[in-house]
Amino acid sequence: MAVSADFPDAEAMRAVLTLATRAPSVHNSQPWYWRVGPSTLNLYADSSRHLPRTDPDRRDMLLSCGAGLHHCTVALAAIGWRAKIHRLPDPSEPGHLAAVEVVAQSPGELDVTLAAAIARRRTDRRTYSSWPVPWGDIALMGARAARAGVMLRQTDLLPRLGDGTAQDNGVVVALGTEADDDLARLRAGEATSLVLLSATAMGLATCPMTDPLEIPETRAAVRDDVFGTSGHPQMLMRVGWTAVDADPLPSTPRRPLPEVANWPLDGASVGDDAASRTG
């Protein structure tokens, strides 16, 4: 399958999708499937990776795919392609989450910074250090999330984690949206990626937390106490400084590219195989 001069070539697309698959996903489900066309990159939800017991309404799946979508657009921007995203482009096909068109554009400093953070980001569940997280850093992450249409609020509703031997000055932030439909959840996933990469670029450790929000009563409590009537909580996240003596965390394995995209491009079918993974 040929690609045009107005679209990333196969080598560039391999690099982009490799970075896109580094996105975090709920329970490491990695529920995305990419179809590369001659001039459009399409994101689908892979229904075979859906976890219906913990995610009956696909909220976690959409959050995960949204994070992958943002990782993809960051990677594209860093190599000189600005993404134009059409979210949920076909109402009759709910598994088709986004169609991405691109135009050539020189990368900005933030594009390069966020893309560089992709390889460094880890989900760090350990006790954080006693150093406080600067309010300015939280405010910057909140401003960036707001530009993505998502609210970020710091909350003390959940207890901080610690091992009892040292003070953990990590903070918990909640991401919320005004609506609670598929589009809002996809956008919340994109904002999750933006906040995580921003924090990583600042040198902060992060840990997305979705388990509490899988319990309806807890999610309702977070909504009432953090967002009131203005929003629906979609993601909780711990942010803090890694302890000085903490060892580097290994990278979590990812599915091979041929499992998550119509790869290799040359001679690849973009029909039956992808369709069997969506829904």
C-alpha positions in Angstrom: 0.0 0.0 0.0 1.6 3.2 -1.1 1.6 6.4 0.9 1.7 9.9 -0.6 4.3 12.6 -0.3 1.8 14.5 1.8 1.7 11.8 4.4 4.5 10.2 6.6 6.3 7.4 4.8 6.5 3.8 6.2 9.6 4.4 8.3 8.2 7.5 9.9 4.9 5.8 10.5 6.6 2.9 12.2 8.3 5.4 14.5 5.0 7.2 15.2 3.1 4.0 16.0 5.9 2.6 18.1 5.6 5.7 20.3 1.8 5.6 20.2 1.8 2.1 21.7 3.9 3.4 24.7 0.7 5.0 25.9 -0.6 3.8 29.3 -3.8 1.8 29.3 -6.1 0.6 32.0 -5.0 -2.8 33.4 -2.4 -2.7 30.5 -5.1 -3.8 28.1 -3.6 -1.9 25.1 -7.1 -1.9 23.4 -6.1 0.0 20.2 -5.8 -0.9 16.6 -4.4 1.4 13.9 -5.2 1.3 10.2 -2.9 3.3 8.0 -4.4 4.5 4.8 -2.9 6.4 1.9 -3.6 9.8 3.5 -5.4 9.0 6.8 -4.5 7.2 10.0 -7.5 5.6 11.7 -7.8 4.5 15.4 -10.2 1.7 16.3 -11.1 0.2 19.6 -10.0 -3.5 19.7 -13.0 -5.2 21.2 -11.0 -8.4 21.8 -9.1 -6.4 24.5 -12.2 -5.1 26.2 -12.6 -6.0 29.9 -16.4 -6.1 30.4 -16.3 -7.2 34.0 -14.5 -4.1 35.2 -15.5 -1.9 32.3 -19.1 -2.6 31.3 -19.6 0.8 29.5 -16.2 0.9 27.7 -15.1 4.0 29.7 -11.7 2.5 30.5 -11.3 1.4 26.9 -12.0 4.8 25.6 -9.7 6.5 28.1 -6.9 4.1 27.1 -7.5 4.7 23.4 -7.6 8.4 24.0 -4.2 8.2 25.6 -2.9 6.3 22.6 -4.4 8.9 20.2 -2.6 11.7 22.0 0.7 9.9 22.1 0.3 9.4 18.4 -0.4 13.1 17.7 2.6 14.1 19.8 4.9 11.7 17.9 3.6 13.1 14.6 4.1 16.7 15.7 7.7 16.0 16.8 8.6 14.8 13.3 6.9 17.6 11.5 3.3 16.6 11.0 0.4 18.5 12.6 -2.6 16.2 13.2 -6.2 17.2 12.4 -8.3 14.8 14.4 -11.9 13.7 13.5 -13.2 12.0 16.6 -15.9 9.4 16.3 -16.2 10.1 12.6 -18.9 7.5 11.9 -21.8 7.2 14.3 -22.8 3.8 12.7 -19.3 2.4 13.6 -18.7 3.0 17.3 -15.4 1.2 17.2 -14.0 3.8 14.9 -12.6 6.3 17.4 -10.6 8.7 15.2 -9.5 9.6 11.7 -6.3 11.5 11.7 -5.2 13.7 8.8 -1.9 15.5 8.8 -0.3 18.6 7.3 3.4 19.3 7.3 4.5 21.8 10.0 7.8 22.4 11.8 7.7 21.0 15.3 7.6 23.3 18.2 9.6 23.1 21.4 6.7 21.6 23.4 6.1 19.0 20.7 9.7 17.8 21.0 9.7 18.0 24.8 6.5 15.9 25.1 7.6 13.3 22.5 10.9 12.9 24.3 9.0 12.2 27.5 7.1 9.3 26.0 10.1 6.9 26.3 10.9 8.1 29.9 7.3 7.9 31.3 6.6 5.1 33.7 3.7 4.2 36.0 5.4 4.6 39.4 3.3 3.0 42.2 6.0 3.4 44.8 6.1 5.8 47.7 7.2 9.2 46.6 9.6 11.5 48.3 8.8 14.2 50.9 9.5 17.0 48.5 6.3 19.0 47.7 5.0 19.2 44.2 5.1 22.9 43.2 1.6 24.4 42.8 2.9 26.0 39.6 3.5 22.6 38.0 -0.1 21.5 38.9 -1.4 24.7 37.5 0.4 24.3 34.2 -0.8 20.7 33.9 -4.3 22.0 34.6 -4.0 24.7 32.0 -2.9 22.2 29.4 -5.7 19.8 30.2 -8.2 22.7 30.0 -7.1 23.4 26.4 -8.0 19.8 25.7 -11.5 20.5 27.2 -10.9 18.6 30.4 -10.9 19.8 34.0 -8.1 19.0 36.4 -8.6 19.4 40.1 -6.3 18.5 43.0 -8.1 16.4 45.6 -7.5 15.2 49.2 -10.5 12.9 49.0 -8.3 9.7 48.7 -5.6 9.0 51.3 -2.1 9.4 50.2 -0.1 6.3 49.8 3.0 5.6 51.9 4.9 2.8 53.7 4.9 4.4 57.1 8.6 5.0 57.1 8.7 8.3 55.2 6.4 11.2 54.4 4.9 10.9 50.9 4.2 14.3 49.6 2.6 13.1 46.3 -0.7 14.7 45.4 -3.8 13.3 43.8 -5.4 15.0 40.9 -8.7 14.2 39.2 -9.5 14.7 35.5 -13.2 15.4 34.7 -15.4 16.3 31.8 -18.7 18.1 31.6 -20.3 15.3 29.6 -20.0 11.6 30.2 -20.4 10.2 26.7 -17.9 8.4 24.5 -16.4 11.6 23.1 -15.8 13.0 26.6 -14.1 9.9 27.7 -11.9 9.8 24.6 -10.9 13.4 25.2 -10.2 12.6 28.9 -7.8 9.9 27.7 -6.1 12.4 25.5 -5.8 14.8 28.4 -4.5 12.0 30.6 -1.6 11.5 28.1 -1.0 15.3 28.0 -0.8 15.6 31.8 1.4 12.5 32.2 3.9 13.6 29.6 3.9 17.1 31.0 4.7 15.8 34.4 7.4 13.5 33.1 9.0 16.4 31.3 9.0 18.3 34.6 10.8 15.4 36.2 7.8 14.2 38.2 6.7 10.7 38.8 3.1 9.7 38.0 0.7 6.9 38.5 -2.7 6.8 36.9 -5.4 5.3 39.1 -8.6 4.0 37.6 -9.6 1.2 40.0 -11.4 3.6 42.4 -13.6 5.0 39.6 -14.7 1.5 38.6 -16.8 1.4 41.8 -19.9 3.5 41.1 -20.2 4.7 44.7 -16.6 6.0 44.8 -17.0 7.6 41.4 -20.1 9.4 42.7 -18.3 10.5 45.8 -15.4 11.9 43.7 -17.9 13.7 41.5 -19.7 15.3 44.4 -16.7 16.3 46.4 -14.3 17.4 43.6 -16.5 18.5 40.6 -19.9 19.0 42.1 -22.5 19.4 39.4 -19.9 20.7 36.9 -18.3 17.5 35.8 -17.8 13.7 35.7 -14.5 12.2 37.0 -12.7 10.1 34.4 -9.2 9.6 35.8 -7.3 9.9 39.1 -3.6 10.4 39.1 -0.9 10.5 41.7 2.0 12.9 41.0 5.1 13.4 43.0 8.9 13.2 43.2 10.6 9.9 43.0 12.5 9.0 46.1 16.2 9.7 45.9 17.3 6.1 46.4 14.6 4.6 44.0 15.8 2.4 41.3 14.9 3.1 37.7 11.7 1.4 36.6 11.8 -1.0 33.6 9.7 -0.4 30.6 6.4 -2.3 30.5 6.3 -4.7 27.4 4.0 -3.7 24.6 2.3 -5.8 21.9 4.2 -6.1 18.7 3.3 -3.6 16.0 1.7 -6.2 13.6 -0.8 -7.0 16.4 -1.9 -3.4 16.8 -1.7 -2.0 13.2 -2.1 -3.2 9.6 1.6 -3.7 9.5 3.7 -4.1 7.4 2.3 -1.5 5.1 3.5 -3.1 1.8 0.8 -5.4 0.6 -1.2 -5.1 3.8 -4.9 -5.6 3.9 -6.8 -2.8 5.6 -10.1 -4.6 5.5 -11.0 -8.0 7.1 -8.2 -8.2 9.7 -8.9 -4.7 11.2 -12.7 -5.1 11.0 -12.5 -8.3 13.0 -10.9 -6.4 15.9 -13.4 -3.6 16.2 -16.8 -3.2 17.6 
